Amino acid sequence: MRPYLFALLAFAKLSAAPNEPVPSHADVSYGVHPHQIIDVYLPKKGVAPYPALIWFGGIWKAAKHPANLGFFDAQGIAVIAVETRTMEDAVADKVAVPISYVQRDAIRAVQFVRHNAAKWNLDAQHLATGGGSQGAQPALFVGCSLDQANAASADPVERESSLVTCVAAYRCQPTFDPRRMQGWVPGVQWGAPALGCSFEESLKRRHELLPILKQWSPDYLLHPKAAPMFFENEWGQTKPDDITQANYDVHCPRWALGFQKVAIAAGAKCFVKYPGHPADEAGKDIWDFVLKQLRP
């Protein structure tokens, strides 16, 4: 099984149950492509305007996953499930850098939610992003990027700020740099199709691809005012016996620890939690972290 297909399974613990609530607003388009859609889940409890967690789905295959609806409903926090254009869509359109589709859509989704905040009774000043496995990539891209608001744009959505309060990342892969990821997780191969080539080619052409990495990979966008980030993993530094090596390599906490070093060097706030390595000062888990950040 290809490593990125393991990522499609990473949402099992994060997705809603089969009897999940019906979205308050379903399949709302934030762009012209069929995959540029969101579901809005407004809480039944709490007082409006509601803070919101914007949760991203698949980046290889189109998907959207509402995150921990019961928890956030009880806390008066809205959940926005986002589907973006995928790497498959980009390849079909012969885009040179497939990941550009996903990351651009992530920025637009946040701007779109903020643009419609008043209509949906959302608190535009308290928006978080998050995702599991591959879905954390666009969430981190938003949180690490400078504000993408374009005051001169004719599109009112593009005039909105893209800044968010915090980022929640679950067992994810926060870089597309082949050398950096193998420094963090020796032998791992992941994500190269996002750059428009095979992993082996991306490793050989890394110097040539650096401008692309610096534009689209979250670890190269880190700065002191990046949104605070919280990484969580249910596995420790040793592979569990019932997990394949390929699955462990793609989803182990070493990615988060490597990213954390880069983040701290850049002056950004980054917390990592896995068994035996708590981050209690920031939160018990990613959900508690989001709650503390959105409702301080």
C-alpha positions in Angstrom: 0.0 0.0 0.0 1.4 3.4 -0.9 2.3 5.6 2.2 -0.2 8.3 1.3 -3.0 5.8 1.3 -2.3 5.1 4.9 -3.1 8.7 5.5 -6.6 8.2 4.2 -7.2 5.8 7.2 -5.9 8.3 9.7 -9.3 9.9 10.3 -11.1 6.9 11.8 -10.8 8.2 15.3 -11.4 11.8 14.3 -14.4 11.5 11.9 -18.0 11.7 13.2 -20.0 8.5 13.9 -22.5 7.2 11.3 -25.3 9.0 13.1 -23.4 12.3 13.0 -25.5 15.5 13.2 -26.7 17.0 9.9 -24.7 20.1 8.9 -26.4 23.5 9.6 -25.2 24.4 6.1 -24.1 21.5 3.8 -21.9 21.5 0.7 -21.5 25.3 0.6 -19.2 26.3 -2.3 -16.3 28.5 -1.6 -15.0 28.2 -5.2 -16.1 27.1 -8.7 -14.6 23.6 -8.5 -16.9 20.7 -7.3 -14.3 19.9 -4.6 -14.3 23.4 -3.1 -17.0 22.8 -0.6 -17.6 23.1 3.2 -20.1 21.8 5.7 -20.9 24.1 8.6 -21.9 22.6 12.0 -23.2 25.3 14.3 -23.4 24.3 18.0 -26.7 23.9 19.7 -25.2 25.1 23.0 -23.3 28.3 23.8 -23.8 31.9 22.9 -23.3 33.4 19.5 -21.1 34.5 17.9 -19.4 31.1 18.0 -15.7 30.5 17.6 -15.0 27.9 14.9 -12.6 25.0 14.2 -11.9 24.7 10.4 -11.0 21.0 9.8 -9.4 19.9 6.6 -10.0 16.5 4.9 -8.0 14.6 2.3 -5.4 16.2 0.0 -4.9 13.1 -2.2 -8.5 12.1 -2.5 -11.3 14.5 -2.0 -12.9 14.3 1.4 -14.2 16.3 4.3 -14.3 15.2 7.9 -16.2 17.0 10.7 -14.0 16.8 13.8 -15.3 15.8 17.3 -18.7 17.4 16.9 -20.0 16.3 20.2 -17.2 17.9 22.1 -17.3 21.2 20.3 -21.1 21.4 20.3 -21.0 21.1 24.1 -18.4 23.9 24.2 -20.4 26.3 22.0 -17.8 26.0 19.2 -18.7 25.6 15.5 -17.0 23.0 13.3 -16.3 23.6 9.6 -15.5 20.5 7.5 -13.5 21.5 4.4 -13.0 19.7 1.2 -10.3 21.1 -1.2 -9.2 20.4 -4.7 -6.7 17.5 -4.5 -3.4 16.5 -5.9 -5.3 14.3 -8.4 -7.2 17.4 -9.6 -4.0 19.3 -10.0 -2.4 16.4 -12.0 -5.5 16.2 -14.2 -5.2 19.9 -14.9 -1.5 19.5 -15.6 -0.5 21.8 -12.8 3.3 21.9 -12.3 3.2 22.0 -8.5 0.1 19.9 -7.4 0.2 20.9 -3.7 -0.5 24.5 -4.8 -4.1 23.6 -5.4 -4.6 22.4 -1.8 -2.7 25.2 -0.1 -4.5 27.9 -2.1 -7.8 26.4 -1.3 -7.0 26.2 2.4 -6.3 30.0 2.5 -9.5 30.7 0.5 -11.6 28.4 2.8 -10.5 30.4 5.9 -11.2 33.7 4.1 -14.6 32.5 2.9 -15.6 31.4 6.5 -14.5 34.8 7.8 -16.4 36.6 5.0 -19.6 34.7 6.0 -19.0 34.9 9.8 -21.8 37.4 10.5 -24.3 35.4 8.4 -23.5 32.2 10.3 -23.2 33.8 13.7 -19.4 33.0 13.9 -16.7 34.9 15.8 -14.4 36.0 12.9 -11.6 36.8 15.4 -11.5 33.3 16.8 -11.0 30.7 14.0 -8.7 27.7 14.3 -7.5 25.2 11.7 -6.8 21.6 12.1 -6.5 18.2 10.4 -5.4 14.6 10.8 -2.5 13.1 8.9 -2.5 14.6 5.4 -5.3 17.0 6.4 -3.0 18.8 8.8 -0.8 20.0 5.9 -3.3 22.7 4.7 -4.1 23.6 8.3 -0.4 24.2 9.1 0.1 26.0 5.8 -2.6 28.5 6.9 -1.2 28.9 10.4 2.4 29.4 9.3 1.6 31.8 6.4 1.6 35.5 6.6 -1.8 37.2 6.1 -2.9 36.6 2.6 -5.6 39.4 2.5 -5.5 41.3 -0.7 -7.1 44.7 -0.2 -7.0 45.5 -3.9 -8.8 42.3 -5.0 -12.1 42.6 -6.8 -13.2 39.4 -5.0 -14.5 40.4 -1.5 -13.4 37.0 -0.1 -9.8 37.6 -1.0 -9.9 40.9 0.9 -10.5 39.0 4.1 -7.7 38.1 6.5 -6.4 34.5 6.4 -4.9 34.6 9.9 -6.1 32.0 12.5 -5.9 31.7 16.2 -4.2 28.3 16.4 -3.6 25.0 14.6 -4.3 21.4 15.7 -2.4 18.6 14.0 -3.0 14.9 14.6 -0.3 12.3 13.6 0.7 14.3 10.6 3.5 15.0 8.0 4.4 18.7 8.3 7.0 19.0 5.5 7.4 18.2 1.8 11.2 18.5 2.0 12.6 15.1 1.2 15.9 15.6 3.0 14.3 17.1 6.1 11.8 14.3 6.4 14.4 11.7 6.1 16.5 13.5 8.7 13.5 13.3 11.1 12.3 9.8 10.1 15.2 7.8 8.4 14.1 5.9 5.3 10.6 7.4 5.0 9.3 8.4 1.6 6.2 10.6 1.5 4.5 13.4 -0.4 6.8 13.8 -3.4 3.9 13.8 -5.9 2.9 17.1 -4.3 6.0 18.5 -5.9 5.2 17.0 -9.3 7.8 14.2 -9.3 8.7 11.0 -7.6 10.3 10.9 -4.2 13.6 9.7 -5.6 13.6 12.6 -8.1 12.7 15.1 -5.5 15.6 14.0 -3.4 18.0 14.3 -6.3 16.5 17.7 -7.4 16.1 19.1 -3.9 18.2 22.2 -4.5 16.3 23.0 -7.6 13.0 22.4 -5.8 13.9 24.6 -2.8 12.0 27.6 -4.1 8.8 25.5 -4.4 9.4 24.1 -0.8 9.8 27.6 0.5 6.5 28.7 -1.0 4.3 25.7 -0.2 5.8 23.6 2.7 4.7 24.9 6.2 8.1 24.4 7.8 9.6 27.0 5.5 7.0 29.6 6.3 7.4 29.6 10.1 7.9 33.0 11.7 7.5 34.5 15.2 3.9 35.4 14.7 2.8 32.1 13.3 -0.3 30.7 14.9 0.4 28.5 18.0 0.5 24.8 17.0 -0.3 21.6 18.9 0.8 18.2 17.5 -0.6 15.0 19.0 0.2 11.4 18.3 -1.1 8.2 20.0 2.2 6.4 19.3 5.4 6.9 21.0 9.0 6.8 19.8 8.9 3.0 19.5 6.7 1.3 16.9 3.8 -0.7 18.3 3.9 -4.4 17.4 0.5 -4.3 15.7 1.5 -1.4 13.3 3.4 -1.8 10.0 6.7 -0.1 9.6 5.4 1.9 6.7 2.4 3.2 8.6 4.5 4.0 11.6 7.1 5.9 9.6 4.5 8.1 7.9 2.6 8.8 11.2 5.1 8.7 14.0 5.7 11.6 16.4 9.3 12.2 15.0 7.7 14.4 12.3 6.3 16.7 15.0 9.5 16.7 17.0 11.5 17.7 13.9 9.0 20.4 13.0 9.0 21.7 16.6 12.8 22.3 16.5 12.4 24.3 13.3 9.4 26.2 14.8 11.2 27.1 18.0 14.3 28.3 16.0 11.9 30.5 14.1 10.4 31.9 17.3 7.0 30.2 16.8 5.0 28.4 19.5 4.8 24.7 18.9 3.7 21.9 21.4 4.0 18.2 20.9 2.2 15.4 22.8 2.5 11.7 22.6 2.6 8.8 25.2 5.2 9.7 27.8 5.6 13.2 26.4 2.7 15.4 27.6 2.2 19.1 26.7 0.0 19.9 29.7 0.8 23.6 29.7 -0.9 23.9 26.3 -3.6 21.3 26.6 -4.4 17.7 27.4 -4.9 16.9 23.7 -5.6 18.8 20.5 -9.2 19.3 21.4 -8.4 20.8 24.8 -5.7 23.0 23.1 -8.3 24.4 20.6 -10.8 25.0 23.3 -8.2 26.9 25.4 -7.1 29.0 22.4 -10.6 29.8 21.1 -12.1 30.4 24.6 -9.2 31.6 26.7 
